[in-house]
């Protein structure tokens, strides 16, 4: 008997079409746009028509659509709408016949409800639901790997919200293993993104940035809409590290992308972060505008918690602006607003944010002389937790210190400052790349200034305390130079980026010479530089910390030398002079006038640099430069030079005077002067020695450069010569490693916005400051002969970064370079004079001073480090 063939399954075309719309909506949502997914989901629901319990295929897809719609509406409309959709989904799920689908959807509906409750701030309810559903889901992990993986990630977020970072980490690691095992590539990217958030919360910024970059590498191909979100969280990590400029650049790129994707909810979050960067950059108007925009956006969508965070950012901008004006007394309104906001934030479970609001109110109350009220409000601030951000910790120390000052307890204030800076140092020691180590100083800037002010007042009043002031200066400035670089960890991705940057920059140079357009190449170069910078944050771990040098150690190492550490207070420049074991405070002159005159002198030297200036112009500019040099001499160096005799002078400048041509000041003509970022940096550099060979390297395009380098063979007959077509970045970098003295003559460029990519132009493309940090055995002395690469970008804490600064931080003892433009003839003559003296055994600082003395206004070189 013939058995009839089974009938083909009946296809519900309406259910299929609705499922197709659902897939489109999920793809759009995974790319972080919500308005379009909601439209697609509503169309799918309308297509399905009324609920019919007999049409099982339509029941299943309806439940899945409602779950997705609940997630989208909870974010885009309100949590109440999202929960209502889930109620409807559960009611319809119960109409499904028993089986795998009904069983699976029970988990999905319940766990999505947990997500919506978490977003609404109902954390305990959310955790209870997670703990109820996840064990059953884990028991069938093979069948439900996607749902389980996503749910573990969601519970990890919940644990972070509830300040349970260890539990969050366990969930994320389990989720990552599941995603990798089952090939869920996009989920893997999201989990690595979340691991970055976890590391950031715990203050491990290099680990956070490493995870963000790994997530970004996945999203480039598997979820490009997620890239702006990664950039947003990278920016938040950079703010934690104090790198406001870099964070602002990231956010300025990400926000337009988020707007194009329709991710309005994330745009508002990004605006809050961008407002935070603007506050650090002192652009208070922009900060308020962005925070207000974000607050309105959050309120429209019922995001009460985020709206209050935006309100805090707006009031914080007001508070920081008011506090920056020391002559103006704050009104009573602002601290009242902050105190009221703190109550609302606390009610929403935002403990750290509530503490920040109270602390800003405390500082304003102290400024209003309402000490008792400030003390009462500060008592309401909770103790820091493991996950409390470093800027909040420093703000708490600052409040305690300012309150101690207001209560006439200076010792308590200094104790708070000392403890806070030590805590900040522990955070700094965990940072990775040189940029991060450097940027962290921003968070301790005000605390350090308070301590310096207290100690300076004591020193001015009693004549004592100069030694203590010197010690505090060392605690607060140029900490990056006290790290001992670690062995190099080569990163192939970073190397590829830098090599491509080199190629692009070389092409730009060639096309400029031939008059071709370079706009698109410059855009490509900027993108590569940003990507390389991101990689450098965690692939180039900087080094092991050394302690700050004590005053006694500095005195012992100085011997017969004199050290002058400068500091500005209000509108006056002061100096702590260390001479034969004595510490004395000297009042020099009006700070603003000194800084402006130094700027004008620098401009005169730039104008005077070209070799073939007309004689009348030379006379006019020289006269102007001499007048300004004389003025600076009277304001600064004349009083310092009286007791110097022929002894070497070490100057630790403030940032605005870092590039002052000291040798151009009359009292210091022919006098050995070394410029150091800090006394600790000088002590460290003075102990370095490298007896390697001499390197003479000449780059392309510098008139007379090859001849100059070859001429120096008469001075250094055994030197290694690298010039002509051999002077590539690879060959020069290799030759630098292990050399005793390196003379580099090439064009270069200082990059103030990204100092680690200041560069020396060589054959085939530039050598970057970033690369010199990779030298295992950097040269003891480096002479930068024909460019402005002694220039530095000054960050908070007097952290000076640039090509020369990177060499010093990497382990070179001395770097000689120009801090203004230099004519080719002047540079060649100065270098010839300098090297004759160096080769005869004269110390670098004295050799440079004598070489400059012949023409101090046209030879604006500095001896950096230990001379």
N, C-alpha and C positions, 0 to 999 in steps of 0.2 A: 504494500500500500504506500502510495506516495504521500510524504508529509509536506504540507504547504509551507512555503517560505514565510519567515516572520515578516509582519508588516513593518515598514520603516516608521521610526518614531515621528509623532506629529510635531511639526515645528510651529511654535507660536511666533509669527513674524513680528507682532507688536512687542512681545517680550524681547526678541532679538534686537529690534531697533532701539528699544529703551536701554538695553544692555550696551549697545554701541555708544549711545549718548553718555552713559555712565562711564565707559572707558575713556571717552574724550575728556569728560570732566575731571577724572582722576589724573589723567596726563597733564591737564592744565594746572590742577592744584599742586601736583608734585613739582611743577615749575614755578610755584609760588605766586600764582595769580588767583584771586578768589571771586572777583565779580563774574568773570566768564564761567567758571565752574558752576556757580549758583544758577546762572541762566540756563546752562545745559541740563542741570539736574531738575529744575522746575519744568523744562520742556519734556523731560523723560517722564516725570510724574503725570503731567497732563496727557501724554500719549497713552499711558496705561489705563486711564479712565477710572471708573469706580472700582472699589475693592470687590473681587469675586473669589470666594474661598475655593471654588472649583478649578480656577486657573492657577495651578501651583507655580508654574514658571514665572507668571507675573507677580505672584506673592513674593517669591525669593528676590527677584530683581527690585521690587518695590522696597523691601527691607534694606537692601544694600544701598539703594539710592537715598533712602531716608537717613541712614547712618552717615553717608558722605555729606548730605545736606546739613545734618546736625553739626558736623565738624566745621563746615564752612560758615554757616549762619552764626554759630557761637563766636567765631572770630570776626565776622564781617558785620553782623547785625547785633545780636545780644546773646548772652548765655541762656536766658529764658527761652528764646526761640529754639536754640539748640537742644535744650532739655525736652521741650515739647515735641520736637521731631523724634527724639529717642523714645519717648513714651509711645508715640504712634508706631514706631518701628517694632517695639516689643509687643504691642497689641497684635500687629499683623503677623509677627513671627510665630505667635501662639496658634495661628490658624494653619501653619504648615504641618504636614504629616510628620510623624516621628521619623528620625533618620539623621544622617550625617549633616545635612544642610541645616536643619533646625538646631542640631546640637552645636554646630560651629557658630551660627548666628547668635546663639545665646551668649557665647563668650564675647563676640564682637560688639554686640549692643551694650553689654555690661561694662566692658573695658572702655568703650568710647564715652560712656556716661562718666567714668572715672576721669577721663581727660577733660571733659567740659567742666566738671566740678573743680578740677585742679586749676583751670584757667580762671574760674570764678573766685578762687581763693579759699574754697571749701576743702582744705587740704586733708583733714582727718577723714572726712567722708570719702574722698578720693582714694586715700590709702586703704581704707577698709574694703572698698570695692576691688581694688587691685589684689589685695591679699586673699580675697574670697575667690576670685576667678583664675588667677595665674597658676596655682598648683595643678588644677585640672587640665589647663592648657599645656603645661610643661609635661604632664604625663603622656600626652599625645603629640610630642614635639615634631616627630617626623611628618605627621599629617598636617599640622598647623604651623609650620615653621615661620611663615611670613607674619601671621597674626601674633605669634609668641615673640618674635624678634621686635616687632613694633611696640608691643605692650611692655616689654622689658625696658625699652628706651623711654617710653612715657613714664614708667614708674621711677626710672633713674632721675628724670627731671623733677618728679615729685619729691624724691628724697633730697635733691639739691635745694628745692624750695623750703624743705623742712629742716635744712642744715644737717643732713645725714650723709656727708660726702663719701664715707666708706661704703655704705649700702648702695649709693648711686654708682660708685665705681664697679662694684661686683655685678650689678645689673648690666652696665655697659659692656664689661668684658665678656659676660655670658652672651649678650646680644651680638657682639662682634664675632664671636666664635660661630654662632648660628648662621650669621649672614655670610661669612666666608665659606663655611661648610656647604651651604645650600646655594651658593652662587648668586646671592641677592646683592648685586653690585651697587645699586643706588642706595639701598639700605646701609651697606657698608660705609658709603660716603657720609650718610647722615649720622651714623654712629661715631665715626671719627670726628665729625664736627662736634658732636656732643662730648666726646672725650676732651676735645679742646676747651669747651666751656667748663668742664669739670676741673681741668688743670688750671684754667684761669681763675676760677673761684678760689682755689687753694693757693694762688699766688705763684704757681710754677709757669711763668710766662713763656720761657723757651719751649717747654713741652706743649703748652697750649698752641703756640704758633706752628710747631711741627705737625700737630694733628690737623690744624686748620689747612695747612698746605697740602697734606695728604688727601684731605676731603676735597679740596679744590681740584686736585689732579683727577679725581674721579668725576666730579661734576662737570668738568670741561666737556666730557663726551657723554656722560649718562644723565646729567641734570643741570644744564647750563643756567636754568632759572634760579638754582640754589647758590650760584657763585656770589651774587651780591650779598646774600645772607652771611656767607663766610667772610666776606670783606668787612661787613658790619661788625662781626665778632672779633676779627683781627684788629679792627680799629679800637674796640673796647679794651683789648689786651694792651695795645700801644698806649692808651690813656693811662692804664694801670702802671705802665713803665715810664710814664711822664713824657712820652713822645707825642706832644700835641700836634706838631706840624705834620708828622707822618700820618697820624690818625685822621686829621682833617682831610688830607689828600685822598685817603682810602674812602672816606665817607662821601666826599664830593664826587667820586667815581660811582659809588654804589647807589646813592639816592636816586639819580635819574634812571638807572636801570630798574630799580624797584618800582618807580612810578610807571615806567613803560610796561612792567609786568602786571600792573594793577594791584600790587601788594600794599594797599593803603595802610594796613595795620603795621606792617614792618617799616614803611616809610616814616611813620610817626616815631617809632622806636629809634630809627636811625637819626631822626632830627634831634631827639633827646641826647644821643651820643655826640652828635655834631655840636650841639650847644655846649656840652661839657668841654669839648676841644676848644671852642671859642672862648670859654671862660679862662682856660689856661693860657690862651694867646691874648688875653685882655681885650677881646672884642665883645664887650658886654652888650652892645646894641644887637649884634647878630645873635648872641646867645638867647636874649629875651625873645626876639622875633621867632626863632626856631622852636623854643620851648613852648611859647604861646600857641604856635601852629600845631604842634604835637598834642598839646592839651585839648584843643578844640576837636581834633581828629579822634582822640580817645573817647571824649565825652559823647560824640555823635554815635559811637558804636557801643556805648555802655561799658567801656573799659575803665571802671572806677579806679582800680589800683594803679594802672599806668597813667591815668590822668593826674593822679596825685604826685606820682614821680616826676611828671613833666612840670607840675606846679612847683615842686621843690627845686628843680633846675632853674626855673625862672626866678624864684626868690633868691636862690644861691647867687645868680648873676648880680642881682641888686646888692646883696650883702657884700660880695667880694669887691664890687665897685666902691661901695661906701667905705669899707675897711681900708681900701687902698689910699683914700684921701685922709691923711692923718690930721689935717687941720680942721676937718668938718665933723661936728657931732651928729651921730645918727638920730633920726626921729624915733619916736616910740612905736610908730605903726609897724615897721618892718620886723622887729623882734616879736611883737605880738602875733603877726601873721605867721611867722615861722613856728612859734610855740603852738599855735592852733593847728597848723598843718601837721606838726609832730604827733599830736593826739590822734588825728585821723589816720596817719600812716601806721601808728602803733595798732590801732583797731583793725587795720587791714592785714596785720601780721608782718608789716615791713619794718622790721626791727632796726636794721642798719640805717635805713633811710630816715626813720624817726629820730635816731640818734644824731644823724647829720643835721637835720633841721634844728634840733635843740642846740647843737654845738655852734651853729652859725648865730642863733639867737643869743647864746651865751657871750660870744665875742662882741656882738653889738651892745649888749647890756653892760659889759665891762667898759666899752668905749663911752657909754653914757654915765659911767660912775655909779651904776646900780649893782654894786658888788654882791649884796645879799641875794638879790633876785637871780643873778647869774649863778651863784653858788647853789641855790635851790634847784635851778633848772638843770645844772650839770649833774646833780645827784640823781636825776632821773635817767641819765644816759647809761644804758646797759654796758657791762664789761665786754670787751672784744671777744669774739669767738674765733674758732679756727678759720672760718670763712669770711671774717670781717676784712674788707679791702684795706690795703696799706694806707691809702689816702685818708680813710676814716680813722685809722689808728693814729696817724700823725696829727690829724685835726684834734683828736682827744688830748694828745700830749700838749698841743699848742694851747688849748683851752685851759688845761690845768696850769700850764706855765704862766699864761697871761693873768689868770686868777690869782696866782701866787704873787705876781708883780703888783697887781692892784691891792693885794692884802699886805704889801710891804714884807714879802718873804722871798728875797732874791735867791737865797740858797736853794729853796724848794723849786723855784723856777728853773734854775740851772740844772738841778737834778732831773727834772722832767725833760729838759732839752737833751741832756746827756743820754738818758734812757731811750728817748725817741730816736736820736741819731744812731744809737747802737742797734736798735730794732730795724731801722731803715738799712743799716749796713748788712744785717743778716739777709734781708730781702735782696739787696744788691748782689750779695755773694752768690745768690742762686741764679742770677741772670746769665744769659748766654752770650750773644754777640756784643761787640764793643758799644754799639748804639744803645742797647738796652741797659748795660752797666752805666753808661753815661747819663741816660735820660732819667733814671730813677731819682737823681738828686733833686728833681723838681718838687717832690713831695716833702722834702725836709727843708726847703728854702726858707720859709717863714720861721720855722723853729730855730734854725741856725742864726737867722738875723736877730731874733729876739735875744738869744744868748750873747751874741756879739755886742748888741746894744748895751746889755747889762754890764758886761765886763768892760766895755769901752768907757761907760759912764764912771765906773769905779776908777779906772786908770786915769781919766781926765781929772777927776776930783781930787784924788790923793797922790797922783804921781806913781803909785804902785799899780800892780796888776798888768803891766805890759807883757810879762811872761805868760800869764793866764790868757790874755787876749790872743797872743801868738798861738797857744795851744788850741784855742777855739777856732781860730782861722784855719788851722790845719785839719780840724775835724769836719769843716764845712765846705772845703773847696777841693776840686780836681781829684776826686777819689779814684777816678778811672786809671790814674797813673800809678797807683800803688798795687796793681795786679801783676802777677808774674804769669805771662802767657803760657798756656798749656801746649803740649805737643800738637802739631797740626792734624786735624781730621779732614781729609780730603772728601769733598762732596761732589760727585759727578755732575749733578744738576746745576749746582752753583758754578762749577767750572765751565759748563756749556754756556750758561747765560753770560758770564764775563767774556768768554771768547767771542760770542756773537756780538756783544756790546763793542768789543774792540774792533771787530770787522766793520760794523755799522759806522762807528766813529771814524775809522780810516776812510771809508767811502764818502762820508760827509765832507771830510777835509779835502779829498781829491776833487769832489764835485764843486765845492766852493771855489777852488783854485781855477776851475775851468768855467765858472760862471753858470753852472747848472743848478736847478732848484733842488732844495734839500728838505723841504717841509715835511714830507711823508717819512723820510729817513729819520728826522729828528723826533717825530712822534713815536716811531718804532724804538728809537734809542731810549726815550723816556719810559716807555712800557717795560723794556728789558731791564732798565735800571731799577724800577719799582719791584719787579719780580726778583731780581738778584738781591735787593735789599731785604725782601721778605725771607728769602732762603738764608741769608746771612744772620738773621736774628737767632736761629737755632742750630745752624750747621757749624757756626764758628764760635764755639764756646770760648769765652775770653780767658779766664785764668784764675789762679789761686790768689786769694787776698793776702796781702802783707799788712801788718799793723801800721797805723799812722805813727810817724816818727815823733817821739817825745822831744820837748825842747832841749833836754840834756844831750840827746843823741845828735841833734842838729848842731849844737855848740861844739861837741867833740869833733864832728866831721868837718866843720867850717875851718877850724884852725885859725889862721890869720885873715881869712876872708871876712867880708861883711855881707850880711843878708838883710834885705829890706822887703818886708811883706806889706803890700798896700791894701787898704780897705776904704770904701766910701761909706760915710754916715751922713744922712740928710744931704746937705749941700757942701760937704767938706771932705777932702781927701786926707787920710791919715796914713802914717807908716809906722810899723813896728820894726825898729832897727836892732839887729842882733850883732853885737860887736864885742869880741873878747869875752864872751860869756855873759855880757850884760844885755838886758832887754830894756829898750826905752821907747816911749810913744812920742812921735813927732807929728804935729799938725802942719800940713803942707800948704794947701790953698783951696780955693773954691772949686768944687768938683765939676760943676757944669761948664765953667769957663775953661778948665783944663782939658776936658773931653772935647769941647768944641774947637779949641786951639789945636789939639792933636789931630783932629779930623782935617782942619784946614792945612796943617803942615803936610799931612799925607797927600792931600790934593796937589799941593805945590810940588812935591817930589815927583808925583806922577807926571805933572806938566813939564817938569824939567828933564825927564828921562831921555827923550829922543836925541840921537847923536848930532843931528845937523840943524838944531834950532837956530834961528836968526839971532845974532848977538844982542840986539835991543831987547828981544823977548827973554833971552837968558838973563840979562841984567835985571829986568823987572821981576821975573819969577824968583830969581836968587835972592833979591832984596826982600821980597815977601816971605820966603822961607826962612831967611835969617832972623827977621823980626819975630816970627812965630816961634822959632827955636829959642831965641833969647827970652821970650816971654815964658815959655815952658820951663826954661832953665831956672828962672827966678822963682817960679811957682813950685817947682818940684826938686830938681837935682842940685841946685846950688847949696841948699842947706844940708843935703845928704853927702855931698862931695868934700865937705870941709875936712873931715877926719879920715878920708880914704887913703891919702898918700898914693902909693902905687899898688895897693891891694885890690884884689879882684872883688867886684860887686855882683852879688846875685840878687836879682829883682824878681819877686813874685807879684805880678801885676793884677789889677782887676781887669775884667773882660774888655771894657771899652778902651783900655790902654795896652792891650796885648800886642798890638801892631805898632806901637810908638817907636820911631827910629831913635833909640836912646843915644846912639853914637853921634847923632847930629846936634845934640845939646852941648853948648860950649864947655860946660864944666866936666863933661865926660869925653871930650875929644881925646882919642888915643888911650882911653882908660878901658881896661878889661871888664866887660859886662856880660853876664849870662842871664838869660830869661828862663825861668822855670815855672811850670804850672802850679807847683806848691813846693814847700820846703821838703816834704816827704818825697816828692818826685825827684828833687835835686839830690837828696841823700841816696836814693835808689840808683839814680843814673851815675853818681860819682863813684860808685863801687863797681861799675861795669868795665871790663877790659876785653878786647879782642885783638889778638896780635896777628890777624890774618893779613893777606896781601892787599895792595892798593888796586882799586878798580877805577879806570877812567873811561867814562861812557859819554858819547856824543850823539844826540838825536838829530833827526832831519830838520832842515828848514831854518836853522839858526845861523845867521851870517857869521862866518868865521869860526863856527863851533868845532868843526873837524880840526882845523888848524890849531885852535886853542887846546883841544884835548891832546893832540899829538905833541904840541910844544911842551906839555907837562911831562912828557916822557923824559925830558932832560932833567926834571926835578925828581921823578920817580922812575929810574931806568928799569926796574923790575916789575913795574905795574902791568896789570892786564889791561889791554886796550880793546874797547868794543865801540866801533863806530861804523859809519857807512851803512851798507845793507845788513851788516850783522847786528845792528843796534835794535833788535826786536825786543818786545816786552818779555818774551820767554827767556831769551838769552840774558838780558840785563837782570831780570829777577833771580835767575839761577846764579849769576855772578855776584849779586849782592850778598847772597847767603854765604856767610863765612869770611867775607872781606873785612879787613881792619879799617880801611878808609875808602869811601866811595865818593868820587866827584862825578856829578851828573849834570850835563849841560844840555838842556832841551827846553822847548816850549812846554808850557803847562797851563792848567786851569784849576783855580780853586772853586769848588762847588759849595756855596754857603748853604743851599737848601739840602744838600746831602753830602756832607764833608767826606765821608768814606769813599766817595767816587770822585774826589779831586784826582787829577791825573797828570801824568808826564807823557807828552806825545813822543812816541817812538816809531820805528819802522813797522808798518803793518797795523798800527793801532796803539792805543795808549796803555801805559802801566798805571793801575789804579791803587790808591792808598789802601783800599780793602785788601789787595793782594800782598802788600808789604807786611800785613799782620800775619801772614802765613810763614814768614821767614823763621826757620828753626834757629838760626844763628845770625841775627841781624848785624850789620856793620857797626863798629864802635862810633865812627864819625861819618856823617854824610854831609856833603856840600851840594846844595841845589843852586846851580850857578846862574840860570838865565830866566827865571820866572818868579811868580809871586807865591810860591808854594810854602812859604813860612806863614801865610795867612791862616786864620782859624775861624771856625764858626763857634761862637761862645754860647753855651747852654747854661741853664741854672746851675748854681754851685761852682761858677767859673770854670766849667768843663769846656776845654778848648779842643776841638777836633778839626783835623785837616790832614794834608799829606805829611807835613812835618810832625804834627802831633801824633799821628798814627805810628810813625817810625819811633818816636820817643816811647809811646806806650808799648810798642812791640819789643823794646829792649835796646835801642840805640842810645848811646851815652850823650852824643852831641849832634845837633843838626844845625847847619848854617844855611840860611836862605834869605831871600829878599822879601820885604813886607810892602814894597811898592814897585812900580815899574823901574826897570834899569836899562839904560842904553847899552847896545852891544859892546861898544868900546869901553865904557865905564866898567861893565861886568868883566870883560877880558882883563883889563888892567888890575881890577880889584882881585880877581882870582889868581893872577900871576903873583902879585904881591903876597897874597894870603898863603899860597902853597910854598913859596920860598921860605917863609917863616915857619910854617908847619913842618916842612922837611928838615929844618935845622933844629927841631925839637921845641920850638915855642908852643906854649899851650894854646888851644883854639881861641879862647876868649881874647887873650892878649894879641895873638896873631891877627885876628879880625880887626881889633881896635886899631892896631898900627896900620893895617891895610886901608881901613876906612878914613883914617885921619888925613890922608892926602887929598880927599875930596868927599867930605862927609855927607853933603847934600845929594850927591849923585851915586853914592854907594850905600843905599839904605838896607844893609844886611843886618841880621840879628844872629847871635849865637844862642841857640835854644838848648836847654838841658844843662849838662854840667860842662863848663868850659875848661 
